[in-house]
Amino acid sequence: MDERTKITVPRLQQMKQEGRPITMLTAYDYPTALLVDRAGIDVILVGDSLGMVVLGYESTLPVTMDEMIHHCKAVRRGAHYALLVGDMPFMSYQSEVYEAVKNAGRFLKEAGMDAVKLEGGRDYVPVVEAIVRAGIPVMGHIGLTPQFIARLGGFKVQGRTAQAARALLEDAKALEAAGCFALVLEAIPDRVAARITEAVRIPTIGIGAGPHCDGQVLVTHDLIGLFDRFVPRFVKQYTNIARQISEALAQYRREVLDGTFPGPEHRFTIKDEEWEAFEG
């Protein structure tokens, strides 16, 4: 078995050329990052989805830069081999280029990330170019972009008309030209994703974009059934950890109430002579 080495941006791009599928999952804390990294996943995304699945917000929009940096630091401590990508939250890059570069830099300087991800197409080419010029690798994200959900009118599949599909293709090419090292394609028809994957030299990583991308990404909490407010159609649940946790918690409560926990094996003892000295 080959010795495992750290995944880098050039290595990820080489994987596309070699035809090797790329695996990517989210993590928001140290223990999850440790498990995902040990599983051999190529890329860990500290996504702003943490706003919904960890912090309890109704959407990703309230997530702040400080919250992202806090969680990225925890993931950095747990993961040693995966390429680490920090998600730039809403309004951390949309207002002006200077602020975008400054915020992107925090992900590498303070949180130890290897790259950043930002949502949006051709409109954000100047932002991508400026961040890349600063020496910060950028992963693009097109299709269903949750930060623009108000404009999109909800969590809807994108690119279902010829015009919309062409716009996505143009976005992908523009982001590649701007310097993005990879693209997330979210919730778009599989044939559109396949055409984009053929048209660009950088890796495409799909989420709800079919099997023809260069890689796949899911939110880990969705994959393991820990987030149960809703399950997107494109998610495959490999287990339901929320049910197992609920059962364990309920059993703990029952055993405390009926006195079976803690049992003899969970207690500490004191020697009789020490107890007698204490009592005396």
C-alpha positions in Angstrom: 0.0 0.0 0.0 1.4 3.4 -0.9 2.3 5.8 1.9 -0.3 8.5 2.2 0.7 12.0 1.4 -1.0 15.4 1.7 -3.4 16.3 -1.1 -2.4 19.6 -2.8 -4.0 21.7 -5.4 -1.7 20.4 -8.2 -2.3 16.9 -7.1 -6.1 17.4 -7.3 -5.8 18.8 -10.8 -3.6 15.8 -11.7 -6.3 13.5 -10.5 -8.6 14.9 -13.2 -6.0 14.2 -15.8 -5.5 10.6 -14.5 -9.3 10.0 -14.4 -9.2 9.3 -10.7 -12.5 10.2 -9.0 -12.2 12.9 -6.3 -13.9 12.4 -2.9 -14.9 15.4 -0.9 -16.9 15.8 2.4 -17.7 18.5 4.9 -16.4 18.7 8.5 -17.0 21.4 11.0 -15.1 20.2 14.1 -12.1 18.3 15.3 -13.6 14.8 15.8 -15.4 14.8 12.5 -12.3 16.0 10.6 -10.3 13.3 12.2 -12.8 10.6 11.0 -13.1 12.0 7.5 -9.4 12.4 7.1 -8.8 8.8 8.4 -11.3 7.6 5.8 -9.0 8.8 3.1 -11.2 11.5 1.7 -9.3 13.8 -0.7 -10.9 17.2 0.2 -12.5 18.5 3.4 -14.8 21.5 3.0 -15.5 23.5 6.0 -18.8 24.7 4.5 -21.0 27.6 5.5 -23.6 24.9 5.7 -22.4 24.6 9.3 -24.9 27.5 9.9 -27.8 25.1 9.4 -26.4 21.7 10.5 -24.3 22.9 13.5 -25.4 26.3 14.5 -29.2 25.9 13.9 -29.7 28.9 11.6 -32.5 28.7 9.0 -30.1 29.3 6.2 -26.4 29.9 5.5 -26.8 33.6 5.3 -26.2 34.5 9.0 -22.8 32.8 9.2 -20.0 35.2 10.0 -16.3 35.2 9.2 -15.4 34.7 12.8 -17.7 31.6 13.0 -16.1 30.2 9.9 -12.5 30.8 11.2 -13.4 29.2 14.6 -14.6 26.0 12.9 -11.8 25.9 10.4 -9.3 26.0 13.1 -10.9 22.9 14.8 -10.9 21.0 11.5 -7.3 22.0 10.8 -6.3 20.3 14.1 -8.0 17.1 13.1 -7.1 16.7 9.4 -3.5 16.2 8.2 -3.8 14.7 4.7 -7.0 16.1 3.0 -6.9 19.4 1.1 -8.7 21.8 3.4 -11.1 24.3 1.8 -12.8 27.1 3.8 -16.1 28.5 2.6 -16.3 32.2 2.3 -19.6 33.2 4.0 -22.3 35.6 2.7 -21.1 39.2 2.4 -17.4 38.3 3.1 -16.5 38.8 -0.6 -19.6 40.4 -2.3 -19.1 44.0 -1.3 -15.6 44.9 -2.5 -12.5 43.2 -3.8 -10.2 44.5 -1.1 -12.4 43.1 1.6 -12.7 39.8 -0.2 -8.9 39.3 -0.4 -8.5 40.3 3.2 -11.2 37.8 4.3 -9.8 35.0 2.1 -6.4 35.6 3.6 -7.8 34.9 7.1 -8.7 31.4 6.1 -5.0 30.6 5.3 -3.3 32.9 7.8 -5.5 32.3 10.9 -7.2 29.0 10.2 -4.6 27.0 8.3 -6.8 26.2 5.3 -5.3 25.3 2.0 -7.8 27.2 -0.1 -11.1 29.0 -0.1 -14.4 28.5 -1.9 -16.8 31.1 -3.1 -20.2 31.0 -4.8 -21.1 32.8 -8.0 -20.3 32.9 -11.7 -19.0 35.6 -14.1 -20.0 38.4 -11.8 -17.2 37.4 -9.4 -14.4 37.0 -11.9 -12.6 40.2 -10.6 -12.9 38.9 -7.0 -11.4 35.5 -8.0 -8.6 37.1 -9.9 -7.7 39.3 -7.0 -7.7 36.5 -4.5 -5.6 34.2 -6.8 -3.1 37.1 -7.3 -2.7 37.2 -3.6 -1.5 33.6 -3.7 -4.7 32.1 -2.3 -6.2 29.1 -4.3 -9.9 29.5 -5.1 -12.5 26.8 -5.7 -15.6 28.1 -7.5 -19.2 27.1 -7.0 -22.0 27.4 -9.6 -25.5 26.1 -10.1 -27.6 26.1 -7.0 -25.8 28.7 -4.8 -27.4 28.9 -1.3 -26.0 32.3 -0.6 -28.1 33.7 -3.5 -31.2 31.8 -2.5 -33.4 34.9 -2.3 -32.6 35.7 -6.0 -33.0 32.1 -7.1 -36.4 31.8 -5.4 -35.6 28.8 -3.3 -33.6 25.6 -3.4 -34.2 24.8 -7.1 -32.4 22.8 -9.7 -30.5 25.2 -12.0 -29.7 24.9 -15.8 -32.8 23.1 -16.9 -33.3 25.4 -20.0 -30.9 25.7 -22.9 -30.3 29.4 -22.0 -29.6 28.6 -18.3 -27.4 25.7 -19.3 -25.3 27.9 -21.6 -25.0 30.5 -18.8 -23.6 27.8 -16.5 -21.1 26.7 -19.1 -20.0 30.3 -19.6 -19.7 30.8 -15.8 -17.5 27.7 -15.6 -15.2 28.8 -18.4 -14.9 32.3 -16.9 -14.1 31.0 -13.5 -11.4 28.7 -14.9 -9.9 31.6 -16.8 -10.0 33.7 -13.7 -7.8 31.1 -11.9 -10.1 28.8 -10.0 -8.4 25.4 -9.4 -11.7 23.5 -9.2 -15.5 24.0 -9.5 -18.4 22.7 -7.4 -21.4 22.0 -9.5 -24.6 21.9 -7.4 -28.1 20.8 -8.4 -27.8 20.8 -12.2 -28.9 18.3 -14.8 -26.4 15.5 -15.3 -25.9 16.1 -19.0 -25.1 19.8 -18.3 -22.6 18.8 -15.6 -21.0 16.3 -18.1 -20.7 19.1 -20.7 -19.1 21.5 -18.2 -16.7 18.8 -17.0 -15.6 18.1 -20.6 -15.2 21.8 -21.4 -12.9 22.8 -18.5 -9.4 21.6 -17.6 -10.0 22.0 -13.9 -11.7 19.3 -11.7 -15.5 19.5 -11.3 -17.0 18.2 -8.1 -20.7 17.5 -8.2 -23.4 17.6 -5.5 -26.7 16.7 -7.1 -25.0 17.0 -10.5 -24.9 13.3 -11.6 -22.1 10.8 -12.1 -20.1 12.5 -14.8 -18.2 15.1 -12.7 -14.6 14.5 -11.7 -15.6 14.1 -8.1 -18.5 14.1 -5.6 -19.2 16.0 -2.4 -21.8 15.7 0.2 -22.5 17.3 3.6 -21.3 14.7 6.1 -24.3 15.3 8.4 -26.6 14.4 5.6 -24.6 11.3 4.6 -24.7 9.9 8.2 -28.2 11.0 9.0 -27.3 13.4 11.7 -29.2 16.4 10.3 -32.8 15.5 9.9 -34.7 18.8 9.2 -34.7 17.8 5.6 -32.8 15.4 3.3 -32.1 16.7 -0.3 -33.0 14.3 -3.1 -29.4 14.0 -4.2 -28.2 12.7 -0.8 -27.6 9.1 -0.1 -27.9 8.3 3.6 -25.3 5.6 4.4 -26.5 5.4 8.0 -28.8 7.2 10.5 -26.7 8.2 13.4 -29.4 10.5 14.8 -31.6 7.5 15.5 -28.8 5.7 17.2 -27.9 8.7 19.3 -31.5 9.2 20.3 -31.8 5.6 21.4 -28.6 5.8 23.4 -29.7 9.0 25.1 -33.1 7.5 26.0 -31.4 4.4 27.4 -29.1 6.5 29.5 -32.1 8.3 31.0 -33.9 5.1 31.8 -30.9 3.6 33.5 -30.3 6.7 35.6 -33.9 6.7 36.7 -34.0 3.0 37.5 -30.6 3.0 39.2 -28.8 0.6 36.9 -26.3 3.3 35.9 -23.7 3.7 37.2 -23.1 0.0 37.8 -20.2 -1.6 39.7 -17.9 -1.4 36.7 -18.3 2.4 36.5 -17.4 3.1 40.1 -14.1 3.8 41.9 -13.3 2.3 45.3 -11.2 3.2 48.3 -9.3 0.7 50.4 -11.0 -0.3 53.7 -8.1 0.9 55.8 -8.2 4.3 54.1 -12.0 4.5 54.6 -11.7 3.6 58.3 -9.0 6.3 58.7 -11.3 8.7 57.0 -14.3 7.7 59.1 -12.3 7.8 62.3 
